[in-house]
């Protein structure tokens, strides 16, 4: 997808990233020293393996349903719901059904 500057424009987040068969697609909306906002589209069965990040991150589900594991505890997160993944705690995401999410990470 062609990157464009969205500043000062109205946009429907759910339409800014599209599903792709067998893939995880991402699009960074804001990338600043203080933090990032990235949109993702996960096809069913796709995911991000367990990892840690040095900052808190909030996941907001725009469409579908995801399993988010934090320190080994699985959580089901559905459209319209969010979860905060604490800094330095291992977490992973998996698409129970295909889903789109917004990831907001605040670095300061």
KOLKE-503252 format. One record per residue (C-alpha): x, y, z; chain; residue in three letters; residue number from 0. Coordinates in Angstrom, 1 decimal. Layout:
// residues N
<x:X&y:Y&z:Z&cadena:A&residuo:Ala&num:NUM>;
...
***
This chain:
// residues 108
<x:0.0&y:0.0&z:0.0&cadena:A&residuo:Unk&num:0>;
<x:1.3&y:3.4&z:-0.9&cadena:A&residuo:Unk&num:1>;
<x:2.3&y:5.5&z:2.1&cadena:A&residuo:Unk&num:2>;
<x:0.7&y:8.9&z:2.4&cadena:A&residuo:Unk&num:3>;
<x:0.8&y:11.6&z:5.0&cadena:A&residuo:Unk&num:4>;
<x:-2.5&y:11.4&z:7.0&cadena:A&residuo:Unk&num:5>;
<x:-1.9&y:14.5&z:9.1&cadena:A&residuo:Unk&num:6>;
<x:-5.0&y:16.7&z:9.2&cadena:A&residuo:Unk&num:7>;
<x:-7.1&y:14.2&z:7.2&cadena:A&residuo:Unk&num:8>;
<x:-10.0&y:12.0&z:8.3&cadena:A&residuo:Unk&num:9>;
<x:-9.4&y:8.3&z:7.8&cadena:A&residuo:Unk&num:10>;
<x:-11.1&y:5.1&z:8.8&cadena:A&residuo:Unk&num:11>;
<x:-8.4&y:3.1&z:10.5&cadena:A&residuo:Unk&num:12>;
<x:-9.9&y:-0.3&z:9.5&cadena:A&residuo:Unk&num:13>;
<x:-9.4&y:0.6&z:5.8&cadena:A&residuo:Unk&num:14>;
<x:-5.8&y:1.7&z:6.1&cadena:A&residuo:Unk&num:15>;
<x:-4.4&y:-1.8&z:6.2&cadena:A&residuo:Unk&num:16>;
<x:-5.7&y:-4.8&z:4.2&cadena:A&residuo:Unk&num:17>;
<x:-5.7&y:-8.6&z:4.8&cadena:A&residuo:Unk&num:18>;
<x:-3.3&y:-10.7&z:2.7&cadena:A&residuo:Unk&num:19>;
<x:-3.7&y:-14.5&z:2.5&cadena:A&residuo:Unk&num:20>;
<x:-1.2&y:-16.3&z:4.8&cadena:A&residuo:Unk&num:21>;
<x:0.5&y:-13.0&z:5.9&cadena:A&residuo:Unk&num:22>;
<x:0.8&y:-10.3&z:8.5&cadena:A&residuo:Unk&num:23>;
<x:0.6&y:-6.8&z:7.0&cadena:A&residuo:Unk&num:24>;
<x:1.6&y:-3.7&z:8.9&cadena:A&residuo:Unk&num:25>;
<x:1.5&y:0.0&z:8.3&cadena:A&residuo:Unk&num:26>;
<x:3.1&y:2.6&z:10.5&cadena:A&residuo:Unk&num:27>;
<x:0.9&y:5.7&z:11.0&cadena:A&residuo:Unk&num:28>;
<x:3.0&y:7.7&z:13.4&cadena:A&residuo:Unk&num:29>;
<x:6.7&y:7.1&z:14.1&cadena:A&residuo:Unk&num:30>;
<x:8.2&y:9.6&z:16.5&cadena:A&residuo:Unk&num:31>;
<x:10.9&y:9.4&z:19.2&cadena:A&residuo:Unk&num:32>;
<x:8.2&y:9.4&z:21.9&cadena:A&residuo:Unk&num:33>;
<x:6.4&y:6.5&z:20.3&cadena:A&residuo:Unk&num:34>;
<x:4.7&y:4.7&z:17.4&cadena:A&residuo:Unk&num:35>;
<x:1.3&y:3.8&z:16.2&cadena:A&residuo:Unk&num:36>;
<x:1.1&y:0.9&z:13.8&cadena:A&residuo:Unk&num:37>;
<x:-1.8&y:-0.9&z:12.1&cadena:A&residuo:Unk&num:38>;
<x:-1.7&y:-4.6&z:11.5&cadena:A&residuo:Unk&num:39>;
<x:-3.8&y:-7.1&z:9.6&cadena:A&residuo:Unk&num:40>;
<x:-3.3&y:-10.8&z:10.5&cadena:A&residuo:Unk&num:41>;
<x:-4.7&y:-13.6&z:8.4&cadena:A&residuo:Unk&num:42>;
<x:-6.2&y:-16.5&z:10.3&cadena:A&residuo:Unk&num:43>;
<x:-3.5&y:-18.6&z:12.0&cadena:A&residuo:Unk&num:44>;
<x:-0.8&y:-16.0&z:11.6&cadena:A&residuo:Unk&num:45>;
<x:0.8&y:-14.3&z:14.6&cadena:A&residuo:Unk&num:46>;
<x:3.9&y:-12.8&z:16.3&cadena:A&residuo:Unk&num:47>;
<x:6.0&y:-15.1&z:18.3&cadena:A&residuo:Unk&num:48>;
<x:6.8&y:-14.4&z:22.0&cadena:A&residuo:Unk&num:49>;
<x:9.0&y:-11.5&z:22.5&cadena:A&residuo:Unk&num:50>;
<x:9.5&y:-8.6&z:24.9&cadena:A&residuo:Unk&num:51>;
<x:9.6&y:-4.8&z:24.4&cadena:A&residuo:Unk&num:52>;
<x:11.1&y:-2.2&z:26.7&cadena:A&residuo:Unk&num:53>;
<x:8.0&y:-0.1&z:26.7&cadena:A&residuo:Unk&num:54>;
<x:4.3&y:-0.6&z:27.5&cadena:A&residuo:Unk&num:55>;
<x:2.2&y:-1.2&z:24.3&cadena:A&residuo:Unk&num:56>;
<x:-1.6&y:-1.0&z:23.8&cadena:A&residuo:Unk&num:57>;
<x:-3.3&y:-3.3&z:21.3&cadena:A&residuo:Unk&num:58>;
<x:-6.8&y:-2.2&z:20.2&cadena:A&residuo:Unk&num:59>;
<x:-8.7&y:-4.8&z:18.0&cadena:A&residuo:Unk&num:60>;
<x:-10.3&y:-3.0&z:15.0&cadena:A&residuo:Unk&num:61>;
<x:-11.8&y:-6.2&z:13.4&cadena:A&residuo:Unk&num:62>;
<x:-11.9&y:-9.9&z:14.2&cadena:A&residuo:Unk&num:63>;
<x:-10.5&y:-11.8&z:17.2&cadena:A&residuo:Unk&num:64>;
<x:-7.0&y:-12.4&z:18.6&cadena:A&residuo:Unk&num:65>;
<x:-5.3&y:-14.4&z:21.3&cadena:A&residuo:Unk&num:66>;
<x:-2.8&y:-12.2&z:23.1&cadena:A&residuo:Unk&num:67>;
<x:-0.6&y:-14.0&z:25.6&cadena:A&residuo:Unk&num:68>;
<x:1.2&y:-12.0&z:28.3&cadena:A&residuo:Unk&num:69>;
<x:3.7&y:-13.9&z:30.5&cadena:A&residuo:Unk&num:70>;
<x:2.1&y:-17.2&z:29.4&cadena:A&residuo:Unk&num:71>;
<x:-1.5&y:-16.1&z:30.2&cadena:A&residuo:Unk&num:72>;
<x:-3.7&y:-16.3&z:27.1&cadena:A&residuo:Unk&num:73>;
<x:-6.3&y:-13.6&z:26.7&cadena:A&residuo:Unk&num:74>;
<x:-9.0&y:-13.4&z:24.0&cadena:A&residuo:Unk&num:75>;
<x:-9.4&y:-9.9&z:22.6&cadena:A&residuo:Unk&num:76>;
<x:-12.3&y:-9.1&z:20.2&cadena:A&residuo:Unk&num:77>;
<x:-13.3&y:-6.2&z:18.0&cadena:A&residuo:Unk&num:78>;
<x:-13.7&y:-3.0&z:20.1&cadena:A&residuo:Unk&num:79>;
<x:-11.5&y:-4.3&z:22.9&cadena:A&residuo:Unk&num:80>;
<x:-8.0&y:-3.5&z:24.0&cadena:A&residuo:Unk&num:81>;
<x:-5.2&y:-4.9&z:26.2&cadena:A&residuo:Unk&num:82>;
<x:-2.1&y:-3.3&z:27.5&cadena:A&residuo:Unk&num:83>;
<x:1.1&y:-5.4&z:27.2&cadena:A&residuo:Unk&num:84>;
<x:3.4&y:-4.3&z:30.0&cadena:A&residuo:Unk&num:85>;
<x:7.0&y:-3.4&z:29.4&cadena:A&residuo:Unk&num:86>;
<x:9.6&y:-6.2&z:29.7&cadena:A&residuo:Unk&num:87>;
<x:6.9&y:-9.0&z:30.0&cadena:A&residuo:Unk&num:88>;
<x:7.0&y:-11.7&z:27.3&cadena:A&residuo:Unk&num:89>;
<x:4.0&y:-11.5&z:25.0&cadena:A&residuo:Unk&num:90>;
<x:2.7&y:-13.0&z:21.7&cadena:A&residuo:Unk&num:91>;
<x:-0.2&y:-12.6&z:19.4&cadena:A&residuo:Unk&num:92>;
<x:-2.1&y:-15.1&z:17.3&cadena:A&residuo:Unk&num:93>;
<x:-5.1&y:-14.8&z:14.9&cadena:A&residuo:Unk&num:94>;
<x:-7.9&y:-17.0&z:16.1&cadena:A&residuo:Unk&num:95>;
<x:-9.9&y:-15.5&z:13.2&cadena:A&residuo:Unk&num:96>;
<x:-8.3&y:-12.9&z:11.0&cadena:A&residuo:Unk&num:97>;
<x:-8.0&y:-9.6&z:12.7&cadena:A&residuo:Unk&num:98>;
<x:-6.8&y:-6.0&z:12.4&cadena:A&residuo:Unk&num:99>;
<x:-5.3&y:-4.1&z:15.3&cadena:A&residuo:Unk&num:100>;
<x:-3.8&y:-0.8&z:16.2&cadena:A&residuo:Unk&num:101>;
<x:-0.6&y:-1.0&z:18.3&cadena:A&residuo:Unk&num:102>;
<x:0.3&y:2.1&z:20.2&cadena:A&residuo:Unk&num:103>;
<x:3.7&y:2.1&z:21.9&cadena:A&residuo:Unk&num:104>;
<x:4.7&y:5.0&z:24.1&cadena:A&residuo:Unk&num:105>;
<x:8.5&y:5.3&z:24.6&cadena:A&residuo:Unk&num:106>;
<x:8.6&y:8.3&z:27.0&cadena:A&residuo:Unk&num:107>;
***
